[in-house]
Amino acid sequence: MPNFLAVAGPGSQYSVAGAPPAGFWAGLWHGFIVGFTFLVSLVTTDVRIYEAHNTGRWYDFGFLLGVGLAWGGSGYKAGA
């Protein structure tokens, strides 16, 4: 049964037979919730921070964009 939180891992909705691979929007979501997902992945094997069954570059772009949005953006003021 696929999980309801749309997190990555062996029990994800993208691992079901015949399901389309995770795309940009799934990558964006997975990147945005990466902090929570990492903590959960430490105690369970059913959750991962990155979906292996994905579309490639668009998923990666969405994932990195989501991580950037969740963890403070581009770092523009880091040098100030």
C-alpha positions, 0 to 999 in steps of 0.5 A: 500500500502506498504511503499517504505522505508522498514520501520517497522510499520502497513504500512510495506511491511511485514504486507501485507497479505501473505508476509513473515515475516521480517528476518535478513536483514530487521532487519539489515536495521531497526537497521541501520536506527533506528535514522531516524525512531524514529524521523519519528515515533514521528510524524506519526503512520504509522512508527515504529522502530521495525517490529512486524511481524518478524522471531524472533531471526534472526530479533532481531540479525540483528536489534541489529547489525544494531543499533551497526553499526549505533551508534558506534559499541561495545563500546570497547574504552568507558572505555579508 
